């Protein structure tokens, strides 16, 4: 989904962030796709919720993957 966003010369931090955001998007897709039984009710609200939470979810993923000392 995000292939080609950064090229081979980009910093490792950018590539790591891209992977975390991609993982967050996969989680969001699964959550939105799960549904709640109300047909058609998950459009604007779900998209706004996902947009609000992608950054914090990516942050949490990166934090969970950070080496512990």
N, C-alpha and C positions, 0 to 999 in steps of 0.2 A: 504494500500500500504506500509506503514511504520510500521505496527504492529510488536512488538517484537524488535524494534531497541534499546529501552531502557528497562531495567527491573524495577521491583517495588522498587528497592533500589536507583534508580537514583534521582538526585536532581529535585526539582520542576521546576527550570529554564530549565533543559534539556527537561522535558516533555512539558513545555510551548513552547519551541522552536520547538519541534517536531510537535506540533499542528499547529504552524504558518507556518512551511515548508509544512505540508500536505495541508493546505489551499491554500498556494501559488501554489502548484502543481496542485490542482483542478482548480484554475483560469487559469493557463497555459494550462492545457488540454483543457479547454473550448475555450480559445483563439486560440489555434492551430487547434482544431477541427472545428472551425467556417469556416475556409478556406477563400479564396479570389477569388475563381473562376478559379484559375490556377491549374489544376490537376497535382499532383506530384511535384509541385514546392516548397512545404513546408517541406522539409526533413532536410537537413543539416543546412540550414540557420535558420529555426525555432528552431531546437534543440540547436544550438549555442546561439541563442537569449534567449531561456528559461534558459539555463545553466547560462548565464550571469546575468539574472534578478531574479532568484529564491531567492537568499540571500537578495537583497534589498527589494523585495516584502514581504518576511517574516519579515524583519525589520519593514517595514511600518505597517504590520498587528499587530505585537507586540506593536508598538508605539500607534496604534489606540485603542488597548485593555488596555493599561496601565491606572491605576486609575489616575484621575486628582485630584490635591489638590487645 
